[in-house]
Amino acid sequence: MTMATLSSAFLFIFSCFLACSISVSGRPATFLEDFRITWSDSHIKQIDGGRAIQLILDQNSGCGFASKRRYLFGRVSMKIKLIPGDSAGTVTAFYMNSDTDTVRDELDFEFLGNRTGQPYTVQTNIYAHGKGDREQRVNLWFDPAADFHTYAIMWNHHHIVFYVDEVPIRVYKNNEAKNIPYPKFQPMGVYSTLWEADDWATRGGLEKIDWSKAPFLAYYKDFDIEGCPVPGPANCASNPRNWWEGTAYQALNAMEARRYRWVRMNHMIYDYCTDKSRYPVTPPECMAGI
């Protein structure tokens, strides 16, 4: 191989590396590198030089934060340590949202507070092209207030998967071929809030928040967003070489499928797909499988 050929090959590889590095957002080092406070900055405190944060809910206010940019496809994750003890009536949310009014796309993790000793419930929901009401609820199989656990959303052209510590708890397939809406066109920001919702959060609103236990504290760290930022390179979202579009991420592997079935058999407590009072006719996406 001649020096000219080697030089051309090196330039090609370098240009590919550079294109990938400017197309895909990497993981931030600190909270403020990628996020902004959206609600009550007095109730969000940075810890460990900004590598972790504390969210506070009291009788004066809850709080929230959001990513500085929006993303189209990718994977987002955070490590969260939820409110310990009696957290009934509180909601800690981690979600993606297109921030559009009428045709909203949204992917939700909502952690519903509990009375001491009761299992923590996580509710997931999916809005596609403005249509939501796709709630599923799972009781977590560990104490999420005792330590940090990783909660992630994988979103590509093939499916959306909600993960808890790498265990898939929810899958929503892209079934546009069957005229089932799928969020594909609108970039979404990454959001989190801690707020009071005792009209519905715990046992349908029967358990009210006990303000004598305030302040309620939740902790976040290891913020990770890997996706196509918008505004950004126009061809990023359609690039099949993005790692999250790879063959390994187009469907659950055998181990993930077993874990998914285990969660749904042992820990699922509500699924809109089987709620005949709300949906006498099963929604079409519920019959699509994983």
Salt bridges, closest charged atoms under 4 A:
ASP48 OD1 - ARG51 NH2 3.15
ASP58 OD1 - HIS43 NE2 3.01
ASP86 OD1 - ARG115 NH1 2.69
GLU106 OE1 - ARG104 NH1 2.57
GLU135 OE1 - ARG278 NH1 2.93
ASP165 OD2 - HIS149 ND1 2.57
GLU166 OE2 - ARG75 NH2 3.30
GLU176 OE1 - LYS184 NZ 2.99
GLU207 OE1 - ARG115 NE 2.95
GLU207 OE2 - ARG203 NH1 2.78
ASP210 OD2 - LYS213 NZ 2.91
ASP222 OD2 - LYS79 NZ 3.27
ASP224 OD2 - ARG27 NH2 3.22
ASP224 OD2 - ARG75 NH1 3.92
GLU226 OE2 - ARG27 NH2 3.43
GLU245 OE2 - HIS157 ND1 2.72
ASP271 OD2 - ARG264 NH2 3.32
GLU285 OE2 - ARG134 NE 2.87
